[in-house]
Amino acid sequence: MTFTRKLGRSGIEVSALGMGCWAIGGPIWEKGTPHGWGEVDDNESISAVHRAMELGVNFFDTANLYGAGHSEKVLGRAFAGRRKEVVIATKFNAVFDEQARELLGSDTTPAGIRKACEDSLRRLDTDYIDLYQFHDNGFPVDKAEPVRDTLEELVSEGKIRAYGWSTDFADRAEFFAQGKHCASIQLQLNVLDNNTEVIAVCEKYNLAAINRGPLAMGLLTGKYSASTTPSADDVRGVNSPSWMKYFKDGKPNPEWLKMMEAVREILQSGGRTLAQGALAWLWARSEQTLPIPGFRTVAQVEENCGAMKFGALTVEQMNEIETLLKR
């Protein structure tokens, strides 16, 4: 039996584990800087999506940016004839060239948001989006009202069911929370990288805390050593953007690896893999959390979904982790 959570105050029921669909978009570039995870096999991606559904996952998170629309297209193919079985979350803000796979900029005007919504509906091959998220972490909160107002209009028009903001800043989360149909905040959160302020806002307003980076961009899978080097077209590689902190100079950041080793034994307790333990920490962190680990293969999906059989860590384990990480 899959355990479930509510998508914030929208009331939409989702699997407690979602699937993050950034990696299956494949490459996208911005002036030579990669914003994707390298080349992918679309058939494997679709098989992985279908396997996730078989294992009880119904929540899939993507963005128009991922692979310059390619992730949305892959999901559109995967959900053909099965749209009512899934809850689709996507994001807007990026402007890009679909053919060249080049990020060109952003557009937060009401007209730009509406165009992005229509384009995502086309690529996803659907007539509504369950959760539409603002994809600009640090957008000035004093300029965000027209964005929120436009999203409320899209709800009233039936284009979207609910909306949220992908942001790590509590003041942004608090502002969007005032919107009637705001249902979520997507934040960077994992056992190594806590964010108490935004979680507090989600708990206060009954918003889903969707967790991007739940496995610290792969570090918490245990598959990366200090000498591992991702490919040049991988967002974690040598050409990585300035915000990348889990990998440094194209290799895993030794500081984060050290933190991971400190808590490895607890996370792997009870027969869990390291990744499953990292997901278990997130479920124990708050009733609002909804981790969305990325995937590229059926095997990765099976491992991540296996975490649902174990459930959350205990209070004692959570306290022990806080002590080990000196928080």
Buried (B, 14 or more C-beta within 10 A) or exposed (E): EBEBBBBBBBEBEBBBBBBBBBBBBBBBBBEEBBBBBBEBEBEBBBBBBBBBBEBBBBBBBBBBBBBBBBBBBBBBBBBEEEBEEBBBBBBBBBBBEBEEBBBEEBBBEBEBBBBBBEBBBEBBBBEBBBBBBBBBBEBEBEEBEEBBEBBBBBBEEEBBBBBBBBBBBBEBBBBBBEBEBBBBBBBBBBBBBBBEBBBBBBEEBBBBBBBBBBBBBBBBBBEBEEEBBBBEBBBBBBBBEEEBBBBBEBBBBEEBBEBBEBBBEBBBBBEBBBBBBBBBBBBBBBEBBBBBBBBBBBEBBBBBBBBBEBBBBBEEBBEBBEEEEEE
